[in-house]
Amino acid sequence: MSEYIEFDVEITDDPLVGVIETNVTLVVDGAEVYESAEALEEGTPVAQALAVVPGIRHLIIETHTLTVTREENAEWFAIVEDIALPCVISSCDQPQSLHKYSGTKEA
């Protein structure tokens, strides 16, 4: 039986910075810091999967947390949706696996 992949999104006091928590282990040791999409392309498999998400300016990947700094013209809803898809695809054991998104949508 497949387990749901959960995402909890919180926009910080800085509207360009959001924290996405998940029940999926993203990294095992320490934190990974990426200053650009180009840096993501050269990173770990998780970073490489997220390199295609438009609007990410800076990313910190921790055990169960992504701290994202977005470009000013990028919408949070689109970023979270684009982040969720690679996480679901790479974590699915079966094609019928589902995910649950629970979070806040920027007004």
N, C-alpha and C positions, 0 to 999 in steps of 0.2 A: 504494500500500500504506500502511495506517495505521501510525502510530508509537504505541507504548505510552506512556501517561502514567503516570509512576512517582511514588509518594509514599513518602518515608522519614520516619517519625515518631519523635521522641525526646522523652521527658518529661524535663524538667530537674530539678535538685535541688528546685525548688519544684513540688510535685505539681499546682499549678493552671496551670503554664506549660508549653506544649509547642511544639516547633519542628517544622514540617512542611516538608521540602524536596521540590522537584519538578523535573522536567526541562522544565517549561513556563515560559516567560517570563511573569511576572505583572505586572511594571511595568518601564518602561524607564529612567526617571530617578529616582534617589534612593529614599527609603522613604516609605510612606504610613502614618500612625498614626491609628487610630480608637479613640476612648475609649468608644464605646457602639454598640449596634445602630442607634440613630437616626443616628449619624454615618456608619455604613456605608451607610445608605440614601441619603445625600447625596453619597457618594464616587464613585470611578471605577466603570466597569462591573464590574470584578472585585469591588470592595467591595460594590456593590449586589447581586451574585449571592450573596455570602456573608452579606448582612444577614438572610436568612431562616433561617440556621443557628441553632437554639436553643442557648443555653449559652455563647455567646461574650460575654465581658465587655470584652475589650480585644484589638485586633488590630494587628499591624505587618506590612505587606506590603512585601517587598523583591524583588529581581529573580527569584529562584527559591525564596524562603523566606517562609513564614507563621509568625509568632510569635504564638501564641494564648494568652490568659489566659482560662480557663474559669470559669464560675460553679461554686461548690462542689457544687451538686447535679447538675451535668452530667457525663455519662460520656464519657471520651475516645473510646472506640470509636464512639459515636454521632456525636460532633462530626466525627471524621475521615471517617466514612462520608458525612455530610451535606456536608462540604467537597468530597470527591472527586466527587460527582455533578455539581454545576454546572461544575466544571473540565473534566470529561469531555464534558459536553454542549456547552459553549461552544468546545471545541477540536476536536471531531469534524468531519472532512471528509465522512465517510460514516457512515450509521446503524450499520453493523456494526463500527465502531471499538470496540476494547476498551481497558480500562485494567488496570494491574497495581498492586495495593496491597501494599506490603511495609513493615511497621512493627511496632511493639510495641503490645501491647494491655495496658492497665492491669489489674493483677490485682484 
